[in-house]
Amino acid sequence: MTQTVALKPVIELLFPAGETRRFVGEWGEVLTIGDLSAGTYRLNRTGTGE
């Protein structure tokens, strides 16, 4: 049996208040993250594709 895993680009964004949100895109498409207010955001490097 062959197992196939479809990996997708994933961005986990840490918001200034400590909330983490995950955004999953598709290869070859643009992923737009809107509704961001002023502040410092961090990318979580531990995210994995689904």
Biopython code that builds the backbone (N, CA, C, O; Angstrom):
import numpy as np
from Bio.PDB.StructureBuilder import StructureBuilder

atoms = [
    (1, "MET", "N", (0.847, -1.171, 0.000)),
    (1, "MET", "CA", (0.000, 0.000, 0.000)),
    (1, "MET", "C", (0.896, 1.239, 0.000)),
    (1, "MET", "O", (1.887, 1.302, 0.727)),
    (2, "THR", "N", (0.538, 2.204, -0.812)),
    (2, "THR", "CA", (1.284, 3.454, -0.893)),
    (2, "THR", "C", (0.526, 4.542, -0.149)),
    (2, "THR", "O", (-0.670, 4.742, -0.365)),
    (3, "GLN", "N", (1.229, 5.236, 0.723)),
    (3, "GLN", "CA", (0.611, 6.332, 1.468)),
    (3, "GLN", "C", (0.975, 7.646, 0.795)),
    (3, "GLN", "O", (2.140, 7.893, 0.484)),
    (4, "THR", "N", (-0.023, 8.482, 0.574)),
    (4, "THR", "CA", (0.194, 9.783, -0.043)),
    (4, "THR", "C", (-0.171, 10.871, 0.955)),
    (4, "THR", "O", (-1.243, 10.834, 1.560)),
    (5, "VAL", "N", (0.716, 11.832, 1.124)),
    (5, "VAL", "CA", (0.463, 12.966, 2.009)),
    (5, "VAL", "C", (0.495, 14.221, 1.162)),
    (5, "VAL", "O", (1.487, 14.499, 0.488)),
    (6, "ALA", "N", (-0.588, 14.977, 1.193)),
    (6, "ALA", "CA", (-0.658, 16.234, 0.450)),
    (6, "ALA", "C", (-0.233, 17.367, 1.381)),
    (6, "ALA", "O", (-1.017, 17.816, 2.217)),
    (7, "LEU", "N", (0.996, 17.823, 1.236)),
    (7, "LEU", "CA", (1.481, 18.925, 2.064)),
    (7, "LEU", "C", (1.036, 20.248, 1.473)),
    (7, "LEU", "O", (1.081, 20.452, 0.260)),
    (8, "LYS", "N", (0.610, 21.135, 2.342)),
    (8, "LYS", "CA", (0.166, 22.461, 1.924)),
    (8, "LYS", "C", (0.981, 23.502, 2.682)),
    (8, "LYS", "O", (1.432, 23.244, 3.799)),
    (9, "PRO", "N", (1.174, 24.681, 2.082)),
    (9, "PRO", "CA", (1.873, 25.741, 2.814)),
    (9, "PRO", "C", (1.019, 26.220, 3.992)),
    (9, "PRO", "O", (-0.165, 26.520, 3.835)),
    (10, "VAL", "N", (1.632, 26.285, 5.158)),
    (10, "VAL", "CA", (0.928, 26.668, 6.384)),
    (10, "VAL", "C", (1.688, 27.801, 7.056)),
    (10, "VAL", "O", (2.914, 27.766, 7.159)),
    (11, "ILE", "N", (0.951, 28.801, 7.509)),
    (11, "ILE", "CA", (1.529, 29.882, 8.304)),
    (11, "ILE", "C", (0.784, 29.903, 9.629)),
    (11, "ILE", "O", (-0.440, 30.027, 9.655)),
    (12, "GLU", "N", (1.521, 29.782, 10.735)),
    (12, "GLU", "CA", (0.942, 29.976, 12.053)),
    (12, "GLU", "C", (1.411, 31.340, 12.541)),
    (12, "GLU", "O", (2.610, 31.595, 12.652)),
    (13, "LEU", "N", (0.455, 32.208, 12.829)),
    (13, "LEU", "CA", (0.755, 33.589, 13.188)),
    (13, "LEU", "C", (0.420, 33.806, 14.654)),
    (13, "LEU", "O", (-0.703, 33.541, 15.084)),
    (14, "LEU", "N", (1.392, 34.289, 15.426)),
    (14, "LEU", "CA", (1.190, 34.604, 16.835)),
    (14, "LEU", "C", (0.860, 36.087, 16.941)),
    (14, "LEU", "O", (1.675, 36.940, 16.588)),
    (15, "PHE", "N", (-0.338, 36.386, 17.427)),
    (15, "PHE", "CA", (-0.813, 37.759, 17.552)),
    (15, "PHE", "C", (-0.265, 38.394, 18.828)),
    (15, "PHE", "O", (0.137, 37.680, 19.746)),
    (16, "PRO", "N", (-0.242, 39.737, 18.900)),
    (16, "PRO", "CA", (0.301, 40.432, 20.073)),
    (16, "PRO", "C", (-0.354, 40.007, 21.393)),
    (16, "PRO", "O", (0.310, 40.016, 22.430)),
    (17, "ALA", "N", (-1.635, 39.637, 21.377)),
    (17, "ALA", "CA", (-2.332, 39.247, 22.603)),
    (17, "ALA", "C", (-2.064, 37.792, 22.988)),
    (17, "ALA", "O", (-2.585, 37.315, 23.996)),
    (18, "GLY", "N", (-1.254, 37.080, 22.192)),
    (18, "GLY", "CA", (-0.921, 35.698, 22.509)),
    (18, "GLY", "C", (-1.727, 34.661, 21.751)),
    (18, "GLY", "O", (-1.429, 33.469, 21.833)),
    (19, "GLU", "N", (-2.736, 35.088, 21.018)),
    (19, "GLU", "CA", (-3.564, 34.164, 20.233)),
    (19, "GLU", "C", (-2.774, 33.667, 19.024)),
    (19, "GLU", "O", (-2.053, 34.441, 18.393)),
    (20, "THR", "N", (-2.905, 32.391, 18.701)),
    (20, "THR", "CA", (-2.270, 31.820, 17.516)),
    (20, "THR", "C", (-3.353, 31.437, 16.522)),
    (20, "THR", "O", (-4.333, 30.782, 16.876)),
    (21, "ARG", "N", (-3.167, 31.850, 15.274)),
    (21, "ARG", "CA", (-4.099, 31.465, 14.207)),
    (21, "ARG", "C", (-3.315, 30.820, 13.090)),
    (21, "ARG", "O", (-2.192, 31.217, 12.779)),
    (22, "ARG", "N", (-3.927, 29.817, 12.495)),
    (22, "ARG", "CA", (-3.281, 29.035, 11.442)),
    (22, "ARG", "C", (-3.958, 29.313, 10.111)),
    (22, "ARG", "O", (-5.183, 29.264, 10.001)),
    (23, "PHE", "N", (-3.151, 29.605, 9.106)),
    (23, "PHE", "CA", (-3.646, 29.878, 7.762)),
    (23, "PHE", "C", (-3.041, 28.837, 6.827)),
    (23, "PHE", "O", (-1.822, 28.675, 6.777)),
    (24, "VAL", "N", (-3.897, 28.131, 6.088)),
    (24, "VAL", "CA", (-3.449, 27.082, 5.174)),
    (24, "VAL", "C", (-3.767, 27.518, 3.756)),
    (24, "VAL", "O", (-4.890, 27.925, 3.460)),
    (25, "GLY", "N", (-2.780, 27.433, 2.883)),
    (25, "GLY", "CA", (-2.961, 27.836, 1.492)),
    (25, "GLY", "C", (-2.836, 26.659, 0.545)),
    (25, "GLY", "O", (-2.825, 25.501, 0.965)),
    (26, "GLU", "N", (-2.744, 26.966, -0.712)),
    (26, "GLU", "CA", (-2.533, 25.979, -1.770)),
    (26, "GLU", "C", (-1.297, 26.394, -2.547)),
    (26, "GLU", "O", (-1.054, 27.587, -2.733)),
    (27, "TRP", "N", (-0.516, 25.428, -3.000)),
    (27, "TRP", "CA", (0.684, 25.733, -3.781)),
    (27, "TRP", "C", (0.298, 26.454, -5.061)),
    (27, "TRP", "O", (-0.666, 26.075, -5.726)),
    (28, "GLY", "N", (1.048, 27.492, -5.407)),
    (28, "GLY", "CA", (0.808, 28.248, -6.628)),
    (28, "GLY", "C", (-0.241, 29.336, -6.485)),
    (28, "GLY", "O", (-0.504, 30.061, -7.444)),
    (29, "GLU", "N", (-0.843, 29.467, -5.317)),
    (29, "GLU", "CA", (-1.847, 30.502, -5.081)),
    (29, "GLU", "C", (-1.322, 31.496, -4.056)),
    (29, "GLU", "O", (-0.403, 31.190, -3.296)),
    (30, "VAL", "N", (-1.908, 32.685, -4.038)),
    (30, "VAL", "CA", (-1.529, 33.726, -3.089)),
    (30, "VAL", "C", (-2.381, 33.573, -1.832)),
    (30, "VAL", "O", (-3.600, 33.429, -1.917)),
    (31, "LEU", "N", (-1.740, 33.603, -0.677)),
    (31, "LEU", "CA", (-2.440, 33.547, 0.600)),
    (31, "LEU", "C", (-2.391, 34.943, 1.213)),
    (31, "LEU", "O", (-1.318, 35.437, 1.557)),
    (32, "THR", "N", (-3.552, 35.573, 1.349)),
    (32, "THR", "CA", (-3.634, 36.921, 1.900)),
    (32, "THR", "C", (-4.199, 36.849, 3.312)),
    (32, "THR", "O", (-5.253, 36.257, 3.539)),
    (33, "ILE", "N", (-3.493, 37.453, 4.250)),
    (33, "ILE", "CA", (-3.952, 37.517, 5.635)),
    (33, "ILE", "C", (-4.343, 38.962, 5.895)),
    (33, "ILE", "O", (-3.496, 39.855, 5.875)),
    (34, "GLY", "N", (-5.629, 39.188, 6.140)),
    (34, "GLY", "CA", (-6.128, 40.540, 6.349)),
    (34, "GLY", "C", (-6.544, 40.770, 7.790)),
    (34, "GLY", "O", (-6.332, 39.917, 8.652)),
    (35, "ASP", "N", (-7.135, 41.919, 8.043)),
    (35, "ASP", "CA", (-7.651, 42.298, 9.357)),
    (35, "ASP", "C", (-6.571, 42.325, 10.440)),
    (35, "ASP", "O", (-6.834, 41.977, 11.591)),
    (36, "LEU", "N", (-5.365, 42.736, 10.074)),
    (36, "LEU", "CA", (-4.304, 42.861, 11.062)),
    (36, "LEU", "C", (-4.237, 44.305, 11.537)),
    (36, "LEU", "O", (-4.289, 45.233, 10.729)),
    (37, "SER", "N", (-4.122, 44.493, 12.838)),
    (37, "SER", "CA", (-3.978, 45.838, 13.385)),
    (37, "SER", "C", (-2.504, 46.096, 13.666)),
    (37, "SER", "O", (-1.664, 45.213, 13.496)),
    (38, "ALA", "N", (-2.204, 47.309, 14.097)),
    (38, "ALA", "CA", (-0.819, 47.652, 14.412)),
    (38, "ALA", "C", (-0.320, 46.762, 15.544)),
    (38, "ALA", "O", (-1.070, 46.452, 16.470)),
    (39, "GLY", "N", (0.916, 46.361, 15.473)),
    (39, "GLY", "CA", (1.485, 45.511, 16.517)),
    (39, "GLY", "C", (2.599, 44.657, 15.962)),
    (39, "GLY", "O", (2.921, 44.721, 14.776)),
    (40, "THR", "N", (3.179, 43.864, 16.826)),
    (40, "THR", "CA", (4.254, 42.961, 16.429)),
    (40, "THR", "C", (3.709, 41.543, 16.370)),
    (40, "THR", "O", (3.164, 41.036, 17.350)),
    (41, "TYR", "N", (3.858, 40.912, 15.224)),
    (41, "TYR", "CA", (3.381, 39.551, 15.010)),
    (41, "TYR", "C", (4.583, 38.643, 14.820)),
    (41, "TYR", "O", (5.638, 39.083, 14.363)),
    (42, "ARG", "N", (4.421, 37.376, 15.170)),
    (42, "ARG", "CA", (5.511, 36.413, 14.993)),
    (42, "ARG", "C", (5.003, 35.212, 14.215)),
    (42, "ARG", "O", (3.853, 34.798, 14.356)),
    (43, "LEU", "N", (5.885, 34.662, 13.391)),
    (43, "LEU", "CA", (5.572, 33.438, 12.668)),
    (43, "LEU", "C", (6.036, 32.256, 13.499)),
    (43, "LEU", "O", (7.143, 32.261, 14.038)),
    (44, "ASN", "N", (5.188, 31.247, 13.601)),
    (44, "ASN", "CA", (5.526, 30.028, 14.317)),
    (44, "ASN", "C", (6.153, 29.060, 13.325)),
    (44, "ASN", "O", (5.495, 28.657, 12.366)),
    (45, "ARG", "N", (7.383, 28.684, 13.528)),
    (45, "ARG", "CA", (8.097, 27.820, 12.587)),
    (45, "ARG", "C", (7.751, 26.348, 12.742)),
    (45, "ARG", "O", (8.211, 25.535, 11.941)),
    (46, "THR", "N", (6.971, 25.978, 13.726)),
    (46, "THR", "CA", (6.690, 24.563, 13.959)),
    (46, "THR", "C", (5.475, 24.072, 13.198)),
    (46, "THR", "O", (5.120, 22.899, 13.311)),
    (47, "GLY", "N", (4.824, 24.933, 12.425)),
    (47, "GLY", "CA", (3.644, 24.526, 11.673)),
    (47, "GLY", "C", (3.972, 23.467, 10.643)),
    (47, "GLY", "O", (5.071, 23.450, 10.088)),
    (48, "THR", "N", (3.011, 22.572, 10.383)),
    (48, "THR", "CA", (3.195, 21.530, 9.381)),
    (48, "THR", "C", (2.038, 21.554, 8.414)),
    (48, "THR", "O", (0.961, 22.047, 8.749)),
    (49, "GLY", "N", (2.237, 21.039, 7.238)),
    (49, "GLY", "CA", (1.172, 20.954, 6.241)),
    (49, "GLY", "C", (0.152, 19.907, 6.622)),
    (49, "GLY", "O", (0.436, 18.998, 7.403)),
    (50, "GLU", "N", (-1.023, 20.038, 6.073)),
    (50, "GLU", "CA", (-2.085, 19.070, 6.367)),
    (50, "GLU", "C", (-2.242, 18.132, 5.220)),
    (50, "GLU", "O", (-3.085, 17.237, 5.265)),
]
sb = StructureBuilder()
sb.init_structure("model")
sb.init_model(0)
sb.init_chain("A")
sb.init_seg("    ")
for serial, (resi, resn, name, xyz) in enumerate(atoms, 1):
    if name == "N":
        sb.init_residue(resn, " ", resi, " ")
    sb.init_atom(name, np.array(xyz, "f"), 0.0, 1.0, " ", f" {name:<3s}", serial, name[0])
structure = sb.get_structure()
